Amino acid sequence: MSDRLRVTLLAGGVGGAKLAEGFAALKTVSLTVIGNVADDDVFHGLWVSPDIDTMLYTLGGRINREQGWGVADEGRRALTVLQELGADTWMFLGDRDLGLHIYRTERLQKGDRPSLIVRDIAERFGIAAQILLPTDDRVQTRVRTGDGWLAFQEYFVRERCTPRVLELRYQGIGSAKPSPEAIAAIAAADLVVIAPSNPLVSIAPILGIDGITEAICATRAPVLAVSPLIAGQAIRGPASAMMDTLGLQPDVKGVAGIYAGIAGSLMIDHQDARHADAIRTLGLAPVCSDILMPDRAGKVRLASAILDLLPSQAEPGNP
């Protein structure tokens, strides 16, 4: 039996992929990632899973490092043809990226479980970590703005996160069943970590699936969340602005409020140390560190800092 530490990471977006890369680089860790599927949608007849694919490309060494998403050495010949034919091409899908979407869509049309498709892709990409789906059912984030409801990618990519977010809805989440692999990974973990991903559109669609939060609260393993905000600003993406317009405090205290009752500890940046007492009042143990991950060294540093908390500082389960 392996004596490596079993880390289960809930993650979405670039921030989640960065921390996953940090953990994956540590020889003492056996990493399992439960990713976000609520960003998924259909483009040009193909099922596209942006957050899961970012994780696959990152851990598979194929990611475009400059962007943090997409494939390195990418082309756009297919999109150019679609553009010539009058198709709407605001969602960038590169030539290499399209290959993955074609493969996934063909498998789905044959009736294969989404979880098994991701498992097979990860194996063929040479990824040692397990990448799991929280559910095999369809869950999709919808964003209400002043002009009505938008699919998440319409808001995020086409509108560049500019409209004011008035409401979020996770379509299909009420009937979604958790994947047995995700529940098993939480139960078997030595440490559960919530990545510095957007808590509203990357993590909430995972935690909102029936059975996922219950499994986290039932585990005897320490549960630690990493703040996606530093000094009231999102490290990347619209998390801070979303929290503000939805009536949540757009800082680490707001993040603590979201994860209270789920995580035992919240890792915050040194710049937010003054909020430690407020976080403690909400029932989480505050842990200060350098949580910015500008490069590979930063990713490994943060993952190592989280492991250094064990077993004394990270608190198990529901505080």
C-alpha positions as CSV (number, residue, x, y, z in Angstrom):
1,M,0.0,0.0,0.0
2,S,1.3,3.5,-0.9
3,D,2.3,5.7,2.0
4,R,1.7,8.8,0.0
5,L,-0.7,11.4,1.4
6,R,-4.1,11.1,-0.3
7,V,-5.2,14.7,-1.2
8,T,-8.6,15.3,-2.7
9,L,-8.8,18.7,-4.3
10,L,-12.1,20.4,-5.2
11,A,-11.2,22.7,-8.1
12,G,-12.3,24.7,-11.1
13,G,-10.8,27.3,-13.4
14,V,-7.2,28.4,-13.7
15,G,-6.6,28.8,-9.9
16,G,-7.7,25.3,-9.3
17,A,-5.5,23.9,-12.0
18,K,-2.5,25.8,-10.6
19,L,-2.8,24.3,-7.2
20,A,-3.4,20.9,-8.7
21,E,-0.1,21.2,-10.5
22,G,1.6,22.1,-7.3
23,F,0.3,19.0,-5.5
24,A,1.0,16.8,-8.5
25,A,4.7,17.8,-8.4
26,L,5.0,16.5,-4.8
27,K,6.2,12.9,-4.6
28,T,4.6,12.5,-1.2
29,V,1.1,13.2,-2.6
30,S,-1.4,11.0,-4.3
31,L,-3.7,13.6,-5.9
32,T,-7.4,13.3,-6.8
33,V,-9.2,16.3,-8.3
34,I,-12.9,16.7,-8.3
35,G,-13.6,19.3,-11.0
36,N,-16.3,21.7,-12.0
37,V,-18.7,20.6,-14.8
38,A,-21.2,23.4,-14.6
39,D,-19.3,25.5,-17.2
40,D,-19.9,22.8,-19.8
41,D,-21.9,23.6,-23.0
42,V,-22.3,22.7,-26.6
43,F,-20.4,24.6,-29.3
44,H,-20.6,23.6,-33.0
45,G,-22.3,20.4,-32.0
46,L,-19.5,19.4,-29.6
47,W,-19.7,19.0,-25.9
48,V,-17.1,21.3,-24.4
49,S,-15.9,21.1,-20.7
50,P,-13.7,24.1,-20.1
51,D,-12.7,23.6,-16.5
52,I,-12.1,19.9,-16.8
53,D,-10.1,20.4,-20.0
54,T,-8.0,23.1,-18.3
55,M,-7.2,20.5,-15.6
56,L,-6.4,17.9,-18.2
57,Y,-4.2,20.2,-20.2
58,T,-2.4,21.5,-17.1
59,L,-1.6,18.1,-15.5
60,G,-0.9,16.6,-19.0
61,G,1.7,19.3,-19.7
62,R,-0.2,20.7,-22.7
63,I,-1.5,23.9,-21.3
64,N,-0.8,27.3,-23.0
65,R,1.3,28.8,-20.2
66,E,0.8,32.4,-21.3
67,Q,-3.0,32.2,-21.2
68,G,-3.4,29.6,-18.4
69,W,-6.0,27.8,-20.5
70,G,-6.1,26.2,-23.9
71,V,-3.4,24.2,-25.6
72,A,0.1,25.2,-26.4
73,D,1.1,25.6,-30.0
74,E,-2.5,26.0,-31.0
75,G,-4.0,26.9,-34.4
76,R,-7.3,28.3,-35.5
77,R,-7.8,27.0,-39.0
78,A,-11.1,25.2,-38.2
79,L,-12.5,28.4,-36.6
80,T,-11.4,30.4,-39.6
81,V,-13.5,28.1,-41.9
82,L,-16.4,28.4,-39.5
83,Q,-16.1,32.1,-39.6
84,E,-16.1,32.2,-43.4
85,L,-19.3,30.1,-43.3
86,G,-20.9,32.7,-41.1
87,A,-20.8,30.7,-37.8
88,D,-20.6,32.5,-34.5
89,T,-17.0,31.9,-33.2
90,W,-16.7,34.0,-30.1
91,M,-15.9,30.9,-28.1
92,F,-12.3,30.1,-29.1
93,L,-11.7,26.5,-29.8
94,G,-8.4,25.7,-31.3
95,D,-7.6,23.0,-33.7
96,R,-5.9,20.7,-31.1
97,D,-8.6,21.5,-28.6
98,L,-11.3,20.5,-31.1
99,G,-9.8,17.0,-31.3
100,L,-10.5,16.5,-27.6
101,H,-14.1,17.8,-27.9
102,I,-14.8,15.5,-30.9
103,Y,-13.5,12.5,-28.9
104,R,-15.6,13.4,-25.9
105,T,-18.8,14.0,-28.0
106,E,-18.4,10.7,-29.9
107,R,-18.0,8.8,-26.6
108,L,-21.1,10.6,-25.1
109,Q,-23.1,9.7,-28.2
110,K,-22.3,6.1,-27.7
111,G,-23.7,6.3,-24.1
112,D,-20.4,6.2,-22.2
113,R,-20.3,7.6,-18.7
114,P,-18.7,11.1,-18.6
115,S,-16.6,10.0,-15.6
116,L,-15.1,7.1,-17.6
117,I,-14.4,9.3,-20.6
118,V,-12.4,11.7,-18.4
119,R,-10.6,8.8,-16.8
120,D,-9.6,7.5,-20.2
121,I,-8.4,10.9,-21.5
122,A,-6.3,11.4,-18.4
123,E,-4.7,8.0,-18.8
124,R,-3.9,8.6,-22.5
125,F,-2.5,12.1,-21.6
126,G,-0.1,10.4,-19.1
127,I,-1.7,12.0,-16.1
128,A,-0.9,10.3,-12.8
129,A,-3.5,12.2,-10.8
130,Q,-7.1,11.1,-10.8
131,I,-9.5,13.6,-12.4
132,L,-13.1,13.0,-11.3
133,L,-16.4,14.5,-12.1
134,P,-18.7,15.4,-9.2
135,T,-21.6,14.0,-11.2
136,D,-22.3,12.3,-14.5
137,D,-25.5,14.3,-14.8
138,R,-25.8,17.6,-16.6
139,V,-25.4,20.7,-14.4
140,Q,-25.0,24.1,-16.0
141,T,-24.5,27.6,-14.5
142,R,-26.8,30.3,-15.6
143,V,-26.1,34.0,-15.0
144,R,-28.9,36.6,-14.7
145,T,-27.9,40.1,-15.8
146,G,-29.9,43.3,-16.6
147,D,-30.6,41.9,-20.0
148,G,-31.8,38.5,-18.8
149,W,-30.3,35.0,-18.4
150,L,-27.1,34.0,-20.0
151,A,-25.3,30.7,-20.3
152,F,-22.1,30.9,-18.3
153,Q,-19.8,30.9,-21.3
154,E,-21.8,33.7,-22.8
155,Y,-21.2,35.8,-19.7
156,F,-17.6,34.8,-19.2
157,V,-16.2,34.7,-22.7
158,R,-18.6,36.6,-25.0
159,E,-19.4,39.4,-22.6
160,R,-16.0,39.3,-20.8
161,C,-17.6,39.2,-17.4
162,T,-18.8,42.9,-17.8
163,P,-22.5,42.7,-17.1
164,R,-23.6,43.1,-13.5
165,V,-24.5,39.7,-12.0
166,L,-27.9,39.7,-10.4
167,E,-28.5,36.0,-9.8
168,L,-26.9,32.7,-10.3
169,R,-28.7,29.4,-11.1
170,Y,-27.2,25.9,-11.4
171,Q,-29.6,24.3,-13.8
172,G,-30.1,20.6,-13.2
173,I,-28.4,20.5,-9.8
174,G,-31.5,19.5,-7.9
175,S,-31.7,16.2,-9.6
176,A,-28.0,15.5,-10.1
177,K,-26.6,12.5,-8.4
178,P,-23.0,12.4,-7.1
179,S,-20.5,10.2,-8.9
180,P,-19.5,7.2,-6.7
181,E,-15.9,8.0,-7.5
182,A,-16.2,11.5,-6.0
183,I,-17.8,10.3,-2.9
184,A,-15.2,7.5,-2.5
185,A,-12.4,10.0,-3.0
186,I,-13.7,12.3,-0.3
187,A,-14.1,9.4,2.1
188,A,-10.7,8.0,1.5
189,A,-8.8,11.3,1.6
190,D,-6.2,12.2,4.2
191,L,-6.7,15.8,3.4
192,V,-9.6,17.6,1.5
193,V,-8.6,21.0,0.0
194,I,-10.9,23.5,-1.7
195,A,-8.8,25.3,-4.3
196,P,-8.6,29.1,-4.7
197,S,-11.3,28.9,-7.4
198,N,-14.3,31.1,-7.7
199,P,-16.5,30.0,-4.8
200,L,-19.7,30.9,-6.6
201,V,-19.3,29.4,-10.1
202,S,-16.5,26.9,-9.7
203,I,-16.9,25.4,-6.2
204,A,-20.7,26.0,-5.5
205,P,-21.8,23.7,-8.4
206,I,-19.7,20.9,-6.9
207,L,-20.8,21.4,-3.3
208,G,-24.4,21.8,-4.4
209,I,-24.7,18.3,-5.8
210,D,-26.6,16.1,-3.3
211,G,-24.2,14.1,-1.2
212,I,-20.9,16.0,-1.9
213,T,-21.1,18.5,1.0
214,E,-22.4,15.8,3.3
215,A,-19.5,13.6,2.4
216,I,-17.0,16.4,3.2
217,C,-18.7,17.2,6.5
218,A,-18.6,13.5,7.4
219,T,-14.9,12.9,6.7
220,R,-12.4,12.7,9.5
221,A,-9.8,14.2,7.3
222,P,-8.8,17.9,7.7
223,V,-10.8,20.2,5.3
224,L,-9.0,23.4,4.2
225,A,-10.1,26.0,1.8
226,V,-7.7,28.5,0.1
227,S,-9.0,32.0,-0.5
228,P,-9.3,33.1,-4.1
229,L,-9.2,36.7,-3.0
230,I,-6.2,38.8,-1.8
231,A,-6.9,42.2,-0.3
232,G,-10.4,42.2,-1.7
233,Q,-9.4,41.4,-5.2
234,A,-9.7,38.2,-7.2
235,I,-6.4,36.7,-8.1
236,R,-8.0,36.0,-11.5
237,G,-11.5,36.2,-12.8
238,P,-14.8,37.9,-11.6
239,A,-15.1,36.3,-8.1
240,S,-14.8,39.6,-6.2
241,A,-17.3,41.5,-8.4
242,M,-19.7,38.6,-8.4
243,M,-19.7,38.4,-4.6
244,D,-20.2,42.2,-4.3
245,T,-23.2,42.3,-6.7
246,L,-24.8,39.3,-5.0
247,G,-24.6,40.9,-1.6
248,L,-21.7,39.0,-0.2
249,Q,-18.7,40.7,1.4
250,P,-16.0,40.7,-1.4
251,D,-13.1,39.8,0.8
252,V,-11.7,36.9,2.8
253,K,-14.5,37.4,5.4
254,G,-17.0,36.8,2.6
255,V,-15.1,33.7,1.5
256,A,-15.1,32.5,5.1
257,G,-18.9,32.9,5.3
258,I,-19.3,30.8,2.2
259,Y,-17.2,27.9,3.6
260,A,-18.2,28.1,7.2
261,G,-19.6,24.7,8.3
262,I,-17.8,23.0,5.4
263,A,-14.1,23.7,5.9
264,G,-12.2,23.7,9.2
265,S,-9.5,26.1,8.1
266,L,-9.1,29.0,5.6
267,M,-5.8,29.8,4.1
268,I,-5.4,33.5,3.4
269,D,-2.6,35.7,2.2
270,H,-0.4,37.7,4.6
271,Q,-2.1,40.9,3.2
272,D,-5.3,39.7,4.8
273,A,-3.9,38.8,8.2
274,R,-5.9,41.6,9.9
275,H,-9.1,39.6,9.2
276,A,-8.0,36.6,11.1
277,D,-10.1,37.3,14.1
278,A,-13.2,37.8,12.0
279,I,-12.6,34.5,10.2
280,R,-12.1,32.7,13.5
281,T,-15.5,34.1,14.7
282,L,-17.1,32.4,11.7
283,G,-15.8,29.1,12.9
284,L,-12.8,28.6,10.7
285,A,-9.1,28.5,11.7
286,P,-7.3,31.3,9.7
287,V,-3.9,30.3,8.3
288,C,-1.7,33.0,6.8
289,S,0.7,32.3,3.9
290,D,1.8,33.5,0.5
291,I,-1.0,32.2,-1.6
292,L,-0.1,33.8,-4.9
293,M,1.1,31.3,-7.6
294,P,2.8,33.3,-10.3
295,D,4.9,30.3,-11.5
296,R,5.6,26.6,-11.0
297,A,7.7,27.4,-7.9
298,G,4.8,29.3,-6.4
299,K,2.4,26.4,-7.1
300,V,4.7,23.9,-5.4
301,R,5.4,26.3,-2.5
302,L,1.7,26.7,-1.8
303,A,0.9,23.0,-2.0
304,S,3.9,22.3,0.4
305,A,2.7,25.0,2.8
306,I,-0.7,23.3,3.0
307,L,0.9,20.0,3.7
308,D,3.1,21.6,6.4
309,L,-0.1,22.3,8.3
310,L,-0.7,18.6,9.0
311,P,-1.6,17.3,11.4
312,S,-1.6,20.1,14.0
313,Q,-3.1,23.2,12.4
314,A,-5.7,22.1,9.8
315,E,-8.8,21.2,11.6
316,P,-10.9,18.1,10.6
317,G,-14.2,18.3,9.0
318,N,-17.0,20.6,10.2
319,P,-15.6,22.9,12.9
